[in-house]
Amino acid sequence: MAPSPNAKVELEDQILGKVATLFEETLSHQPPSNIIELWKEHVEIRRILDEVTEIQAKLGDTNERLSNSERNAETIKKFLDWSDNMGIARNNVTIGSTKTNGLSLQATGKIPEGHIVARVPRHAMITLDLARKSSILKKAFEQDRIVGGMDNVGLALFLAAQWIQNEKSKWHPYLSCLPNTFPTPLFYTEEQLLQLKPSPIFEEGLTFYRTIARQFCYFLMAVSKNRMYESAQKRKDTRNTMDVPMFYNAPFTVSNFTPRLYFWSVAVVTTRVNMVPSEHLVGKDNKPVIIPSLIPFLDMANHENVETENPVEDLVCYSPSEECAVITSHCDLEAGKEVTIFYGCRSKGEHLLHNGFVPLNHGKQDVMNIKIGIPRTDKTLDAKKALIEKFVANVYCTGNIFHMDIYNYREHPFPLDLLMFASIFVSKEASEADIVKPEVRKQGLEFFKTRFALLKKSYENAIDKSKLKEVGIDGDAARLKAAEVEILEIALKYCENLEKQQN
């Protein structure tokens, strides 16, 4: 039974009160630099969003619809019929289910290597161009710096708007074939997130969740202005100077724009996005700007697990002359085999955050980000920061915290200028003359060696080796941490070899 109008307003006010408080007291501030405090904050953010979700469930069915959506034979058939009507050309390929990866592209007959298996015309895609010029979000793109300046955010909002319109949306059959949840940290339980410790991806996952929660609160407060504007219009107050809200033409309401819907939309974009040239935007070189796009049918292709040290050819590409995206086969395929693509040379951590899995095989593209802080109480902090800025290109600084990458390259796991960073870190004088002294360079190398050894030790008893070959979150966490331990071992061995050369 739907609540009365007065009860509805009261419930919406409860939602907005919680969201506004969360935004103003927590999310509008910088995240805690301490991982323990960041976790405490995450638990609180999650608790409040759960309370918001519970109230919204009394007002609308957004989350119920999302939870009950099924990717079954009927939705697949409707999507394939829609694809045919949209002019998506399929050559000996269809959509089928797999035991572990949900849906996939599957060969229906022999497909030779290099064969174009599908063409998707631009009008079947959900592109940033389309979102920008749509009547429902045009004002938001024009007025709001977040919507207008963050491409994936604008695309996610457009996707959410299409989902809310249900069967009225041109892309309803496509949206019905998308997963209703994703195995990315955005959808992890608290227990699953804790499995990622002590990986740096644990902190990155919390930070990304916080960012999306902040965007949700910001957008929901913007949606609430629709009601204020309509009330002012009804009063016909000539003194009312309120501008038309940016989401006034969008289908969003305080009831239907839920955390689950926004998180889902963001996850769809981050896990399935492809880049295509814009129809309208041109860069300084007079060439089309590359924009994010969702490409129905093509994005049903799963990742190809390959062991490689070299970049793999991009099997999804855009043909400007034909105004379509195409996908080609990377090898000869028999009927029933999967048509796969390579998702890119990402680290295992990037695959987990953005694609929702850690590949079984990966090659030598892995990277690990480490943080090293200089205490704020260090009187030489400013001098050291100036030296680091002058001599060390391969770090970036946030306050007194310095971020750097180390790689899965046995011959050269980190840039040599990081040795200069180490010398600056241990230097007592923080001067150009001091940091080049042999004894200071030696102390810096010893510092790195000790740091890598301590980081490696933190992984003891944190990896369940029996899960390394499993598909799913348990296996992803195990593979991620095992890969990071390997990187640390390589970096430690590299330092030891450099130490021997100095002696």
N, C-alpha and C positions, 0 to 999 in steps of 0.2 A: 504494500500500500504506500503510495507516494505521500510524502509529508505535505502539510498544508502550506500555503504561500508564506505565512509568518514563520512557520517552523523551518521552511527551506532557507529563508533569509537568516534565521538564527544559526543554522548549521553552517551556512556559507561564511558567516562572520566568525564562527569558531575556527574554521579552516584558515581563513585569512589571518586571524590573530596568531595562530601557531606558526604559519609560514612567515609572517612579517617579523615575529620575534626571533625565529631561527635565522632569518636573513640579517637582521640588524645586529643581533648580539653575537652571532658566530660567523656566518658565511660572508659578511661584508668585510671581515678582517683577514689578515694574512694567516695562513695555516700555521699551526705550531711547528717549530723546527725539531722538537723532541718527539721521537717516534711513539713513546708511551702516551704522551699527551694527544698526539694525532689519533691514536687508536681510541682513546677515551672520547675524543670529540666525534669520531666516526660512529661509535656506538650510540651516542646521543642524537646525532643527525638521523641515523637509521630509525631510532625510537620515535622521533617526532614525525618523520615521514610515514611511518606505520600508522600513527594516530591520525594523520591527515587522510591516509588511504581508507581507514576504517570509517571515518565520517563521510567521505565521498561515496562510499559504497551504499550509504543510506539515500543518496541523491541520484545516483546514476549507475549504469551497468558497464562502464568502460572496462574495468578490470575483469569482470565476469566474462565479457565478450572475448577479451584477450586470452584468458585462461582456457576457455572452452573451444577456441578455434582449433581445428584439426587439419592436418595435412594428410588427407586420405585420397583414395582413388577418385572420388567424386570431385574434390577440389583440384586435383591434378588434371582431370579431363577438362574441367571448365577453363583452367588456365591454358591448356594446350589449344582449346577451341578459340579462346581469346587471342592467343599468340598468332594463330592462323589468320584470324580476322584483322589483326593489326599489321599483317604483312611480314611477320617474322618467318624467315625461310629456314626450314630444318632439313638437313641432308643426312639421312640415315642415323638420326639421333632423336632421342626422346628423353623424358624425365622418368626416373624410377627411384625406388627406395633402396637404401643400403642397410646393412646390419648395424653399422656404427656411426655413419656420417649423415643420417637423415636422408634427404633427397640428393640425387646426382644426375648428371647428364650421362646417358648410356647409349651405346651404339646399337642400332637395330639391324645393321648389316655390316659388311666389310667397309672399313674406312682407311684409305691409304694415308701415309704420313704426308703432312702439308696440305691435306684436304680441308677446305672451308666447310665446317659442319653446321654453321648457323650465321645468319645475317639479321641484325636487329635495326630497323630504321629509327631515325632520331625521334619521330613522333610517338614511338612506343616507350621511350626512355623517360625517366623522371630526372630532369636536369636542374641545375641551379638557374639556368636561363629561364626555365619554365616557372620555377618558384618566384623569381624576381618579378616577372611580368604578370603573375596571377593576381586577380582582383582580391583574393582573400589575404594575401601577404604583401602586396605592393607597398602599402603604407608603412608596414613594419620595416621593410628593406630601406625605404626612404628616410624614415625617422630615427631608427634605432641603430646605434653604432655596433652593438653585438650582432644583431641579425644581419646588418649590412656588411659587417667586417669579418665575420667568421663563416666561411662558406658552408662547412659541414653543419653548423648550427641552423642556418637558413634552410638547408635541404632537409634536416631532421624535422623542423617545424612544418614544412610543407607536407612531408610524409605523414606526420601526426594528423594534420588537417584532412588529408585524403582518407586516412583510416577512420576518422570520426564520421565522415560522410557515408561510410559503409557502401551499400550498393549504388549510391548516387555517384560514386567516384568512378572515373574512367578506368582506374587501375585496380578496382576491387578484386577481380580474379587473381591478379598478381599478388596483391597484399594478402589474400587468403592462403596463398601457398608459402608465405614466409613463416619461419619458426615463430612461436609465441614467447620463446625465451632463448637466451644465449649463454654459452658456457664461458663468458668473459667475467672478469672480476666485478663488473657492474651488477651482475646477478648472483654473485657468490653469497653464500650464507657467512655468518661471522666465523664459523668453524672452518669453512673452506678457505677463507681469506687467511686465517692463522696458519694454514698449511704452507703458505708461501714464505713464512719467516725461515731464515734470516735474509732471504733474497731482497735486493733493492726493489724488486718488482712489488713486494708487499707495500712499501711506502708509495710507490707510483700508483698502485691500484687504489689505495686510500685517497690519494690526492685527486685522481681522476674521478672517483665517486663523488668527492666533495665538490669538484668543479661542476659536474652535471647536476648535483643537488642544488647548487647555487643558481645555475641557469634556470632550473625548474621553478624555484621560489621567485626569482625575478620575473619570469614570464607569467606565472600565475597571478602575481600582484598587478601586472600590466593587464591581464585579462579581466581582473575585477573592476577595472575602470570603465568597462562597458556598461555595467549596471549603474554606476554613478552618473555616467553621461546620459543614459536613457532617463534616469530620474529627473535630471536637470531639464531635459527636453520636455518631459511631461508637465513640469511646472511652468514652462514657457516663461522662464525668468529672463527678462531682457538684459539683466546684468550678468547673466552667465556667459563667461568667456572661455569655458573649457573646450579645448581642442578635441576633435574626433580622435578617440583612442586608436592606437596602432593596430589592435586586433579586432576592431569593430566589425570588419567584414569577414573575419575568420569564424569558423564554427566552434571555437573554444568557449567553454564556460568554466566557472569555478567548480562545477560538478563533474564535467567530463575530462578536463585536462588534469590527469592524475600523474603522480610520480612514475607509476608503472608504464604508462603510455609514453611519457617523454624519454625515460630510460630505454624503453624498447625502440623507439624511433632513432635515438642516438646509436644504439647497438646495431640496428639494421644498416645505418650509413657507414659506421666504422668497419663493420665486417664485410660489407658487400660493395663498397664504393669502387667505381672505376673513373678514370679521367678522360674527358673528351674535349675537343676544341669548342669554345663558345660560338654561338651564332652572332652575338652582338658585341661582346667585349673584345677590345683590341689592345694589345700591349704597346709599349714604346717602340718596339721593333715593327709595328704595324701587322704583327701576326696575331691570330686569335689567342685569347687567353685560355689556358687549360682549366676546366672547371669540373667539379665532382658531379657524378651521375650514377643513378641506379639503372642497370641494364637488364630488364626482365629476360628470362630464359638463360642468357649467358651466365648470370650470377648463380646459377644452379651447379656450375662446375666446381668440383672440389679440388683441393690442393694436391699437387703431385709431389710425393716424397722423393726427393732426389739427393744423392750424395755428390756434391759438386764444389769446386773451389772457384768456378767461373760463373759469371752472370748467365742466366738462362733466358733464351729468347722469349719476348712477351707474345703470348699466343692470343691475347685479346687486343685488337687494335681498331682504330677508327679510320674509315675510308672517306675522306672529304668529297671525292668525286661521286660516290654513291650515297653519301649522307647516311651512313650506317656503321654499326660496329660489327666486327666479324671475329669468329674464333676458329682457329685451325688446329688440327690434330698434330701432336708432336711425335707420333709413331704410328705404325700400322696397327689397326684394331680389328678384332673379330666381334661379331654380334654378341651383345651381353656385357662387353667390357666398358669400364668407365672412361669417359672423355674428361681428362683432368687438365688443369693449368697450374703454372707455378706462381704462387702469390707474391713472390719478390724476395730479394736478398735482405730479409729482416733477421734480427736476432731472435732467439727463442723467447726472450721477454717481450719483444714487440709483437711477435706472433700471438702470445698469450693475451696481451692487453687489447690488441686490435682485431685479432681473428678468432680468439676463443679456443686456441689449442696450441700445443707445443709439438712441432714435427718430430716424428720418430727419427728421421735422418735430416741432416741440414748442411753439412759441409763446413766451410771455414768463414762464414759470415757472422759468427757469434761475437757479441760484445757485452761487456758488463760495466755499468756505471758505478763508480765509487765516489764517496764524499769524504773530504778531509777538512776539518774545521780548525781555524786558528782562534784560540780563546779571545773573547772580546776584552779580557783583562790584560792581554799582551800589549805592552806599551809600544811595541814595534809593529802593531797590526797595520796601520796606515802605510808605513814604509814598506812592509812586505807586500801589501796589495799593489803598491805602485811598481815594485820590482817584478811582480808576477805579471802585471799588465804589460810591462815593457819587454820581458824576456820569454814569457810562456804563452804561446798561442793556443795550445790545446787544452785549456781549462775555461770554465765560465764560473762566475762568482755570484752568489746570492748572500749579501751581508758578509758574514765572516766564514761562510761555507764555500768550499771550492769543489767543483764537480769535474771529473775526468773519466775517460773511457779506457778500458784495457780490453785487448782482443785475443781471440783464439788463434794467434799467429805465433808459432814456436820460435821463429827466427827474430820476431820483432813485435812483442805483445803490446808495447806502448811507445808513443813518440818520444824521442830522446829529450825533447825540451821538458818533459816531466821530471827528468833528473835535475834540471835547473829548479823546478818547483820544489823538489825535495831539499835541495841545498838552501833555498830561501826559507823554507819552513823551519829548518833546524838552526839557521843562522842567528846568532845572538846579537850581532851588530846591525843586521838588515841593511848592509851597504853593498854596492857593486864590487868593491874590493874584497869583501869578506866571502861572498858567495862563490867566488872562483878559486878559493884556497883549496888545495888538495885534501886537507883534513876535513873541511866542511863538506866537500863533495862526497867524501867517504862516509861521513856521518849521515848525509842525506840518503845515500844508497842503503845504509844500514836501517834507516828509518823506514824506507819503502819495504825492505825485506821483512822487517818485523810486522809492519802493517798487513802485508799480504798473508803472512803466516797466521796472524791473529784472526783475520777474516776467514781464512780457510778453517781454522779450528772452530769457529762459530757454527760451522755446518755439521760438526760431529753429531751423530744421532738424529740429524734433521732430515735424512734422506732414506726413504723406504725403497731399497734397491729392488725389492720384489715387484714394485709397481712400474719399473722403468719402461716396460713394453705395453703397459695397459693404455687403452684409449679412454679418455675421460679426465676429470679434474685431478684425481689422485695421481694418475700417470703424468699429467702435465706438470704438476708440482714437483714430482720426483725428477723428471727430465730437466726441468728448468734449473733446479739446484745442483744436479750432477754436472750440468754444463758449466755452471758458474764456478764450481770447485775445480774443474779442469782448467778454466781460464786462470784462476788464482795460482794453481800449481805451475802453470807455464810462466806466469809473471814472476813467481818466486824463484824458479830455476833460472830465469833470465837474469835476475838480480845477482844470484849466486855466481853465475858465469862472469858478469861484469866485475864483480868483486875480485874474482881470481885474476882478471886482466889488470886490475889496479895494483895488485900485490907484486 
